[in-house]
Amino acid sequence: MKYRSTRTRSETYTARQAVLSGLAPDGGLFLPEELPKLDSSFLQDLSRRSLSEVGFEVSRHFFEDISSDTLNTLVTEALSFPAPLVPLQLADDSSISTLELFHGPTCAFKDFGARFMARLMSWYNRNENAELTILVATSGDTGSAVAHGFLGVEGISVVLLYPKGKVSQIQEQQLTTCGQNIQAVEVLGTFDDCQRLVKEAFSDQELLAQRRLSSANSINIARLIPQSFYYFTACGQLSPSLLPAIISVPSGNFGNLSAGLFAREMGAPIKRFIASTNANDIVPNYLDTGVYSPRPSKHTLSNAMDVGAPSNFERLQTFFHNDLEEFQALLEGKSFTDNETLACMKDVHERCGYILDPHGAVGLLGLQRSLTSQERVQNGAVFLETAHPAKFASAVEGAIGIAPETPDSLQGCLKRDKQSILLEEPKFERLKEILTTVR
Ligand SMILES: *Cc1c(COP(=O)(O)O)cnc(C)c1O
C-alpha cells in the first residue's frame, strides 16, 4: 500500500514514511492510495470475528512490509481489551445500542489508536540511532492514551501539550504522572493554541535538524487504521436482520468518524453515519450549508470534542472529492448544548440505569434526532461510547446525582504526584526552548 498527501497528490510515500512523519512534507495529511475491499467470505462471517482477527485482516493490506507473524503479534498486543456492544433498554428506541470503547488502560477509545501506533512506530524505528520525540497536543484523552501507549518504549520519548485548566482532574493526573520517557507541558491557552504550537514545531527547520520529531495526534494514519476495526465487530454483534447499521460518532477532530468511513469503504455493512458534536458545530454547519468556517473552540462538558478547526476535515474533503453532495449522502451532522447533554444523561439513567459520559450522550442525542421511524425498526442504531463515565465524574454526578465508580486503572494515577512544565504563554519560542533542552 502506498500513501499520498491530501495536498500534492502526485507524490507517493511508504507506510513507514507515513507512520514515522505523521504529517506529509507539504503540510497535508496522509491517506492510503486506495482502501482495500475485504473478502466477502470474511465479511459474511463478521459475527464470529474477534477484534484481533479483524485487525489483522485489515492491517495486512496497509502494512505489507511487516511479516504476518509480527503484524499478528502487534495487533493482538495492541488490542488486548474488548469493545462490547451493549443494547440499551430505552422503551421507545428498542434498536439502540452503545459500542463501549472505554475498556482500555486509559478508559477512552483513543487507547485503540495509541497502542497500535506506539507498537508500529517502535517497530519502524527499531534500527535508528537517534531518539524519536513524539509531540502531541491533547484536549485530554489523546495525551494519556499516547503516553500509556509509549510508556517505557525504547528509543522514543513523548512530549504532551495540554491546555491548563481545560481538562478534567482525572485527565490531568493521567497526563502528568507517567514519568519515565513521558513529559507533560501545561499551556496557558486553549487546545487550539496547543495544536498550533505542534504545527509550528513541525515546520521549524532549525528544530527539525536537531530532533527527530513525529506526531501522534489523530492526524497520524497509524491512529486511524486501528479505529476502523471496531466498526466491523460492532456490525458483527448486531443481529443480521438489523444490518446495515446506522452509527453515530461523537466527534471533535473527526478521526474516529474518518475511520468509520474507511471501514464502510472496506466493506463494513453500514448505511450512514451521524456526525454528533457539542456546541463546536463546524462540521454540522458545513453539512447543512456547504460553508466551512473554523472558529476558536468553545469550552463544553464534552471537552475532548472542544475543537474549532477539526484536523481531519481535510481528509474528509479528499475522501469525498470536495463534493458536498457526496458528504451529505453518508453523513448527517447534529450538534447539542451542554444542557441537552445533561438532560440526556439523566433521562437514560432514569429509564434503564445506564450511566453515559457526556461524549456518549452527544452520540446518543445524534441518533435520537436523526433516525427516521422506519430506520428505528429496520436498522441497528449504534452510538460510540468513547470514554468511561468516571473520567467525567463531576458532569455525571451533576446529571444523575450519583458519582460513577472509578475503575482500578484510573485509581492508580490519582495517587501519584503531578509533574509538568508550565508554558506561561502559548508562544512557540518557549516551546522550542523546552524541546531542545528536555532529555
Ligand atoms: C477524542 C475524543 C472524541 C473525539 O474523537 P475525534 O476522533 O477527535 O473526533 C470523543 N470522545 C472522547 C472521549 C474523546 O477522547
The ligand as an SDF file (V2000), in Angstrom:
LIG
                    3D

 15 15  0  0  0  0  0  0  0  0999 V2000
  -11.0180   12.3930   21.2520 C   0  0  0  0  0  0  0  0  0  0  0  0
  -12.3730   12.1020   21.7670 C   0  0  0  0  0  0  0  0  0  0  0  0
  -13.5180   12.2900   20.9890 C   0  0  0  0  0  0  0  0  0  0  0  0
  -13.4390   12.8640   19.5880 C   0  0  0  0  0  0  0  0  0  0  0  0
  -12.8320   11.9890   18.6750 O   0  0  0  0  0  0  0  0  0  0  0  0
  -12.2800   12.5410   17.2710 P   0  0  0  0  0  0  0  0  0  0  0  0
  -11.6650   11.3810   16.6210 O   0  0  0  0  0  0  0  0  0  0  0  0
  -11.3070   13.6370   17.5880 O   0  0  0  0  0  0  0  0  0  0  0  0
  -13.4710   13.0830   16.5490 O   0  0  0  0  0  0  0  0  0  0  0  0
  -14.7340   11.9320   21.5190 C   0  0  0  0  0  0  0  0  0  0  0  0
  -14.8400   11.4600   22.7760 N   0  0  0  0  0  0  0  0  0  0  0  0
  -13.7740   11.2780   23.5660 C   0  0  0  0  0  0  0  0  0  0  0  0
  -13.9720   10.7750   24.9450 C   0  0  0  0  0  0  0  0  0  0  0  0
  -12.5070   11.5840   23.0960 C   0  0  0  0  0  0  0  0  0  0  0  0
  -11.4510   11.4060   23.8840 O   0  0  0  0  0  0  0  0  0  0  0  0
  1  2  1  0
  2  3  1  0
  2 14  2  0
  3  4  1  0
  3 10  2  0
  4  5  1  0
  5  6  1  0
  6  7  2  0
  6  8  1  0
  6  9  1  0
 10 11  1  0
 11 12  2  0
 12 13  1  0
 12 14  1  0
 14 15  1  0
M  END
$$$$
